Amino acid sequence: MDSKRRNGVATNLPPSKRLQATNGPPVVPAEPMDEEDEDVFLEETLLRDEELHEFGNVNLASQLARWRRPAVANFDPQAHDIVFQQLEIDYVVGESHKELCPNRSGPAAVLRMFGVTQDGNSVCCHVHGFEPYFYISCLDGIGPDDVPKFRSTLESRMREANRNSRSQLFITKIEIVQKRSIMYFQVQKARSFLKIFVGLPTMVAGCRGILERGINIEGLGQRCFLTYESNVLFALRFMIDCDVVGGNWIELPAGSYKDSQTRKSYCQLDVDVLYSKLISHPPVGQYSKLAPFRILSFDIECAGRKGHFPEPEQDPVIQIANLVTVQGEQKPMVRNVMTLKSCSPIVGASVMSFDSEREVLLAWRDLVREVDPDVIIGYNICKFDLPYLIERAETLKVNEFPILGRIRNSRLRIRDTSFSSRQYGIRESKEVTIEGRVQFDLLQAMQRDYKLSSYSLNSVSAHFLGEQKEDVHHSIISDLQNGNPETRRRLAVYCLKDAYLPQRLLDKLMYVYNYVEMARVTGVPISFLLARGQSIKVLSQILRKSKQRGLLVPNMKAQGAGQGESFEGATVLEAKSGFYEKPIATLDFASLYPSIMMAYNLCYCTLVRAEDQHKLNLPAESVTKTPSGEIFVKPTLEKGILPEILEELLAARKRAKADLKEATDPLEKAVLDGRQLALKVSANSVYGFTGATIGQLPCLEISSSVTSFGRQMIEHTKKLVQDNFNVSNGYSHDSEVVYGDTDSVMVQFGVPSVEEAMKLGREAAEQISNTFTKPIKLEFEKVYWPYLLISKKRYAGLLWTKTEKYDKMDTKGIETVRRDNCLLVKNLVTECLHKILIDRNIPGAVQFVKNTISDLLMNRMDLSLLVITKGLTKSGEDYANKSAHVELAERMRKRDAATAPSVGDRVPYVIIKAAKGAKAYEKSEDPIYVLENNIPIDPQYYLENQLSKPLLRIFDPILKNASRELLHGSHTRSVSISTPSNSGIMKFAKKRASCIGCRTPITEENQTLCIHCKGREAELYQKTVTNVRDLEQLFGRLWTQCQRCQGSLHQDVLCTSRDCPIFYRRKKAQKDLAEAEVQLERWDF
Amino acid sequence: MDTGAVLPRKQADYICRDERYCLSMQRYKGQQYSQLYFFRLHTIRQNLLSRVQERWPSLPVCKILGLEEGQLCVVVGTLYKQMQLKPSILEEYSKERSVVPLATPNKFTHNDDYLIMEDESGRVKLIRDANLPSFYVTGVVVAVCGKEEKDGEFFVQEILEPGLPPQIPLPSAVSFDEEKFVVFASGLKIGGESTNPLELQLLLDHLTGHLGEEEEQSLSSQIVRVVIAGGSVDLQTSLSNGQPLSGREQTKLVEPIRELDLALTQLAAAMPVDIMPGPNDPANYSLPQQPLHRCLFPGASLYNTFVSATNPHQFELDGALFLGTSGQNIEDLEKYSEAEERLDFMERTLVWRHLAPTAPDTLGCYPFTDRDPFILEMCPHVYFCGNQPSYASRLLKGPSGQQVRLICIPSFQETSSVVLVSLKTWDSHILTFSANSFQP
């Protein structure tokens, strides 16, 4: 794909859409939309023979050979079927196969399916004979006789446009077919379309351009054409036409395929087949399982220079750790680390050491080739590890390195891409193509699927695996590498762990199952799921459905829709904020938006255009007018495609859930759960697809109808609840709707017990459901009791689904995970909610807040609770505005360039007290520096900028004058500020001993107490010794914890993970203890 | 109760051997615990190697890194017990507060615990039958014989412990025909809510010879020393909750210490007294605990019979070696391993040649960089342990003629008992005081 073009595409949503995006079902995220094919000519990627050096190291080769795949049992193309699970499909331009396609010659697109058989043998299947094509609508008057003329005109226009092309033939065939456009309801069932076949996939785009701009056809004049299905990627086109879905099983019947003579790939089975001969199995029954494919998880370490993030032009790759796991097995089959220079052995892992970087790189290439992984995973491999290795090999001129794919002698392709979105800004990154191997970067998956406060591998593993890893700063890595075999071993263990954690995450989050299921449900290749957006998944389903019905999807992108067009978002009922001590029942619409689309048959092909309304003269009973004023026909006239897709998705989900209940095998359960989740996400993304104005097929008539129905239903529900459940209808209390969001309504029925609220909730849900068109259904799910409603989208409460005990505390929109908050905010908010909701102790919560604020002002707060962290994404000059963390990084660089954070690091800081009028960005300081120099923090900043807002949000509905009570009470009067040990004034101060009891200066040396305190000696000593006791206890616990974490008793702790919650405490404990001891010693005279 | 005749108190030669537990001028300057483990492994390995040589003369001794798959060999290293229930400070800080507050258990063992052996070169997981991990704790140095399995785990055939350290023979009957007793007390808990001051006074009067007929008095005159093994006061720590204290509360805080000083003064006036700091005494927290400061005892410290000792405390009495702790080491073993009775734990520490193997992992400990003071070089004749739930005693005999009297000293507050050890027969008895019958 052309990266420049990608840049140019505005991928932003209009403001109204953005509002929508935070509200209700998932919406298509901003993403590069211009999906186009890129023709790669096979010869171009191959290395010339003179560049190749085969295995040089015999010893290494034999070591690696033990990890080979099981050998292929006697195999005869005439007698044996090949059945394999395909994981990756791509195509390449090469010579067409003479035997299979005798009628063609010259370059042709050959599809390649890569996969694994049940026995674990790798397969590369070259599919021949499938040609790229698209449609245009046939103008009135073009008949079969006009086709040859049309073809020759188009052919010559194409030849003009591609003078340098080697192709002899551009337009290979044109057929007249009877189809219909998916857009708008039409009475006429079929019209003539031209199906234009072209020579190579990229020609589709070129040809489309010519036709859209206009072409002069003899006898007809200059005409523009609307093209259909001209934006479908070639691989996807093939999959749709052959009913292949991502990750399904393919069967090549005996005799139908040919063993490839030339062996173009490294796969064990390398065969050629005609596309019409392969059998694609739907993923059900025995074909729902997964093949034993191989997953390689790897991580590299580089020795960066002090103060710089490693750069491939300068810094060597020193270690590569590898972990190979066979899908479905518990333990990895390979644990290996390759090191530059000698390294002591590691129990349970194979260590391979080399003297030169070149050897390390080549050894890794050989490992990849021998192990032959189907999936390559890691953490940030797509943006860091893989490009780094390739660029490093380029720098070192190791030309034969980048043959990591499955095609013989074919080198990796690397290209710059940029990803722009309103949320993240423009991000430059690199995309590496490894032919035949799926890349799965856990970092990308995490960023896509989870909202976390930090995406470092450390904090992600702490979050999901409950496991901390020691974090070695990249400035220490060089020191370890330059040490001895023992220090390099230390590094290798660390590197191995970094390769191990992604695998653990993959297992724990069941990514393999979820993503394979998602690919199967939506029908796209697995590699699309991470690299591309939501819309391609929906498009794939629409195309498949359309094909069955003889409908064609127009290429609508050029219509310029979306500029200024907008529609109203979902409704949010006014929140009656307050603290509700009676149970609040929640009535939810199950899958609201999909249900609406199904209930009212909303689709492209059921929409009646305004201009058609009179022309068609449809009877009123067979159309639906939506609240937003659009007209859609009812299913009696035409069943919509989208409702049909949704029905199938939801029916499949129901089945999966039913199967899940009955399944006993944990693996089967994992697959089914992955499937039902994939189905749910897919159903929800259909609505978003119609509303994405820069998407493939936007149709705002549909999306605005959906939201308008949604609003109507919420209002309707509110009215029914309040009209029916009141005293005049015989209920004990009047009910009240306190809040309503996109697809749920919160009702206070007024009854005091959870049980009664549940009963009424069920009754209301059933009653109101009956007034809706099926399948829209209102469900009663849960009761909140008590319920703290702060404002719209912000609430907290104890959630009950059964009468005996609450399930959990549920909070929405209350900052507990925001990145730019310090830990104190999170702890305080959590603790307050806990006290208010669970302990029902509001005075206790108030007291807790006061104590915390007092601790903050009295300088008793633990520093690590105050640390704020921000990522340094670019260097200081590139930031337009000054900001705290960037300024700090600059200042730290001046102090010590070696340890200062560099681009890509996260910068932790605290806000310190500074001169009056100092700008906020000048007040940031390194927490370690603050600890070492006793620099006072700025409690007012924390009080006003961090604590006050979240606190008042919680307490405003509960307390009168919350602000005065909490933030300005008597507890804020006493303040203590530490004296910095490095400030100017201290240089002039003279140190004098003072009495420990009353701080009176003592004149005599070697005294602890003044005369007046002498009698309190025992008491004061006790106080000092108690302080030492507490610190000693803390010290011991902290440092032994770090030993456990690093997994060694006999080696010093090196970890400098600033994401770790105890990192600063550890430092502080060490320092405080030393000080406390000095105090204690004063008694020893 | 005036008998006229004055019974002279018997004497015994006393040498304090606390030097190794003194922290004199050691400071916290950023040391870590790795050095301590290193010295422990290094020292005990020396002892173990000769035993390994005897036990498996033909087997190679390997470093963990040098292990080869399938080869039978011996490895010496420090054990680390992986325990899922072990409390973690990290979790306390990082985990969201759970809705149901966790009860803090006193036992952290679990069926899924497993042992890892570590030396300077690396770690390996040990596998054998399931009850192996429940016996050992983190920090013990042992030799294991076995072989590395396919997946990098080490299958253990046999474990060899360092065994009882050598013992200096008891001096040949200097004056052992004469009966002498040492009294061990612990857990006086002065100032505690359930402490009965009357029982303490009974104890004091008995020891000082102010009670009973001549028979009792002559018994008390045979007591040559009293050792108080920690837990002497019960300080109301709940008073100081971060809030500044009023003057009255502050004096309340020191009241128990003042009472303790009075009691010690009475004792010291009559006989030699050793006082050791214990888990909740006003001394430092980490082992070795340093002597209670003399300024806490303005009265007793005037007597030269008053000795403020370290914990652990080691001394010679008439040439016999006494060693003991205020109980933290055994308490920690109880939390992290299994045994039938407390004496078994005590016996294990002797056989492991280490007084407190769980320090520093779960037991607070000073980060020594030049030694490990808890390694046992000499086998004591009497090994005592304070603040135990009940009295127990056993004579342990070693393969090379060692004889050790193991004593669990019960907490006085809970049992109203102290322990008497005879320097003649090396037997021990329990002495119980009851003030109940005196109450109306």
HADDOCK unambig.tbl for C-alpha pairs under 7 A between the chains (distance, minus, plus):
assign (segid A and resid 345 and name CA) (segid B and resid 65 and name CA) 5.60 0.50 0.50
assign (segid A and resid 346 and name CA) (segid B and resid 65 and name CA) 6.24 0.50 0.50
assign (segid A and resid 347 and name CA) (segid B and resid 65 and name CA) 6.31 0.50 0.50
assign (segid A and resid 347 and name CA) (segid B and resid 124 and name CA) 6.55 0.50 0.50
assign (segid A and resid 347 and name CA) (segid B and resid 152 and name CA) 5.77 0.50 0.50
assign (segid A and resid 348 and name CA) (segid B and resid 151 and name CA) 5.98 0.50 0.50
assign (segid A and resid 348 and name CA) (segid B and resid 152 and name CA) 4.03 0.50 0.50
assign (segid A and resid 1017 and name CA) (segid B and resid 295 and name CA) 6.72 0.50 0.50
assign (segid A and resid 1018 and name CA) (segid B and resid 295 and name CA) 5.88 0.50 0.50
assign (segid A and resid 1018 and name CA) (segid B and resid 296 and name CA) 4.75 0.50 0.50
assign (segid A and resid 1019 and name CA) (segid B and resid 254 and name CA) 5.56 0.50 0.50
assign (segid A and resid 1022 and name CA) (segid B and resid 282 and name CA) 5.85 0.50 0.50
assign (segid A and resid 1025 and name CA) (segid B and resid 282 and name CA) 6.40 0.50 0.50
assign (segid A and resid 1025 and name CA) (segid B and resid 283 and name CA) 6.03 0.50 0.50
assign (segid A and resid 1025 and name CA) (segid B and resid 284 and name CA) 6.25 0.50 0.50
assign (segid A and resid 1026 and name CA) (segid B and resid 282 and name CA) 6.77 0.50 0.50
assign (segid A and resid 1028 and name CA) (segid B and resid 284 and name CA) 6.29 0.50 0.50
assign (segid A and resid 1029 and name CA) (segid B and resid 284 and name CA) 4.92 0.50 0.50
assign (segid A and resid 1029 and name CA) (segid B and resid 285 and name CA) 4.66 0.50 0.50
assign (segid A and resid 1032 and name CA) (segid B and resid 285 and name CA) 6.21 0.50 0.50
assign (segid A and resid 1032 and name CA) (segid B and resid 286 and name CA) 6.28 0.50 0.50
assign (segid A and resid 1033 and name CA) (segid B and resid 285 and name CA) 6.49 0.50 0.50
assign (segid A and resid 1033 and name CA) (segid B and resid 286 and name CA) 6.97 0.50 0.50
assign (segid A and resid 1033 and name CA) (segid B and resid 364 and name CA) 6.06 0.50 0.50
assign (segid A and resid 1036 and name CA) (segid B and resid 360 and name CA) 6.80 0.50 0.50
assign (segid A and resid 1036 and name CA) (segid B and resid 364 and name CA) 5.52 0.50 0.50
assign (segid A and resid 1036 and name CA) (segid B and resid 365 and name CA) 6.79 0.50 0.50
assign (segid A and resid 1037 and name CA) (segid B and resid 89 and name CA) 6.68 0.50 0.50
assign (segid A and resid 1038 and name CA) (segid B and resid 89 and name CA) 6.81 0.50 0.50
assign (segid A and resid 1040 and name CA) (segid B and resid 361 and name CA) 5.54 0.50 0.50
assign (segid A and resid 1041 and name CA) (segid B and resid 88 and name CA) 6.90 0.50 0.50
assign (segid A and resid 1049 and name CA) (segid B and resid 34 and name CA) 5.63 0.50 0.50
assign (segid A and resid 1049 and name CA) (segid B and resid 37 and name CA) 6.61 0.50 0.50
assign (segid A and resid 1050 and name CA) (segid B and resid 34 and name CA) 4.54 0.50 0.50
assign (segid A and resid 1050 and name CA) (segid B and resid 35 and name CA) 6.91 0.50 0.50
assign (segid A and resid 1050 and name CA) (segid B and resid 37 and name CA) 5.86 0.50 0.50
assign (segid A and resid 1050 and name CA) (segid B and resid 38 and name CA) 5.75 0.50 0.50
assign (segid A and resid 1050 and name CA) (segid B and resid 120 and name CA) 5.88 0.50 0.50
assign (segid A and resid 1051 and name CA) (segid B and resid 34 and name CA) 5.28 0.50 0.50
assign (segid A and resid 1052 and name CA) (segid B and resid 32 and name CA) 6.49 0.50 0.50
assign (segid A and resid 1052 and name CA) (segid B and resid 34 and name CA) 5.60 0.50 0.50
assign (segid A and resid 1061 and name CA) (segid B and resid 93 and name CA) 6.57 0.50 0.50
assign (segid A and resid 1061 and name CA) (segid B and resid 94 and name CA) 6.23 0.50 0.50
assign (segid A and resid 1062 and name CA) (segid B and resid 90 and name CA) 6.58 0.50 0.50
assign (segid A and resid 1070 and name CA) (segid B and resid 30 and name CA) 6.32 0.50 0.50
assign (segid A and resid 1073 and name CA) (segid B and resid 28 and name CA) 6.88 0.50 0.50
assign (segid A and resid 1074 and name CA) (segid B and resid 27 and name CA) 6.92 0.50 0.50
assign (segid A and resid 1074 and name CA) (segid B and resid 28 and name CA) 5.30 0.50 0.50
assign (segid A and resid 1074 and name CA) (segid B and resid 29 and name CA) 6.75 0.50 0.50
